[in-house]
Amino acid sequence: MDEKDVVKELYLHIGNGGVSFGVARDKHNRPMVTVRASHFGQITNGMELLTNVPTLIELGEMFLAAAKDGGFGEKEYVYAAKPLEPVVEGAVGQEEN
């Protein structure tokens, strides 16, 4: 899959790797849910799942509902996977990733 086919993507970083969740287009312009795991910059696992727009909406609503109504505790796990912010070249006070 080419990067230009990715519509939206979010990379959750933890330790020396992470997981990328995304939505992309296949060669027939159909939506795909993509999941890729990486470690030390190397893709270790991944999948592309053809789906449809109503399912994408349902997935989004599921995540929103879980975040709002999931009853999660106040304390966050110290090593929780979080979005990785890119390093902006020349930025002051930004640590290297």
C-alpha positions in Angstrom: 0.0 0.0 0.0 1.3 3.4 -0.9 1.3 6.3 1.6 -0.8 8.3 -0.7 -3.6 5.8 -0.2 -3.8 6.5 3.5 -6.8 8.7 4.4 -6.2 9.0 8.1 -3.7 7.3 10.5 -2.8 7.3 14.1 0.4 5.8 15.5 0.4 4.8 19.2 3.9 4.6 20.5 5.0 2.5 23.5 8.6 1.5 24.4 10.6 0.8 21.2 7.6 0.2 18.9 4.0 0.8 18.5 0.8 0.2 16.5 -0.6 2.3 13.7 -4.3 2.3 13.1 -5.6 3.8 9.9 -8.1 4.1 7.1 -6.9 3.8 3.5 -8.2 3.3 0.0 -7.6 0.1 -2.0 -6.9 0.3 -5.8 -10.7 0.4 -6.4 -11.2 3.3 -4.0 -12.9 1.1 -1.4 -12.2 1.8 2.3 -9.8 -0.4 4.3 -9.1 -0.5 8.0 -5.3 -0.9 8.4 -3.4 -2.1 11.5 0.4 -2.3 11.6 2.7 -3.2 14.5 6.3 -2.2 14.5 9.4 -2.6 16.7 12.6 -0.6 16.3 11.2 0.8 13.0 10.5 -2.6 11.4 7.0 -3.7 10.6 6.4 -6.9 12.6 2.7 -7.5 11.8 -0.1 -6.0 9.9 -3.4 -6.4 8.2 -5.7 -4.6 5.8 -9.4 -5.2 6.2 -11.8 -4.2 3.4 -14.9 -2.6 4.8 -17.5 0.0 4.0 -18.4 3.5 5.1 -21.2 2.5 7.6 -18.7 0.2 9.3 -16.2 3.0 9.6 -18.8 5.2 11.2 -19.7 2.4 13.6 -16.1 1.9 14.6 -15.7 5.6 15.3 -18.8 5.7 17.4 -17.7 2.7 19.3 -14.4 4.3 20.3 -16.1 7.6 21.2 -18.7 5.8 23.3 -16.1 3.7 25.1 -14.0 6.8 25.9 -17.0 8.7 27.2 -19.0 5.9 29.0 -16.4 3.2 29.6 -16.1 3.9 33.3 -12.3 3.9 33.1 -10.5 4.8 36.3 -8.8 8.2 36.9 -5.2 6.8 37.0 -3.5 6.2 33.7 -1.1 3.3 33.2 2.3 4.8 33.3 3.4 3.1 30.1 0.1 3.7 28.2 0.5 3.8 24.4 0.0 7.3 23.2 0.2 9.2 19.9 3.7 9.9 18.9 4.3 13.6 18.2 6.7 14.2 15.3 9.9 16.0 16.0 9.8 19.4 14.2 13.3 20.2 12.9 14.7 23.3 14.5 12.0 23.4 17.3 13.2 24.5 20.7 12.6 22.4 23.8 11.4 19.3 21.8 13.0 16.0 22.8 14.1 13.5 20.2 11.7 10.6 19.6 
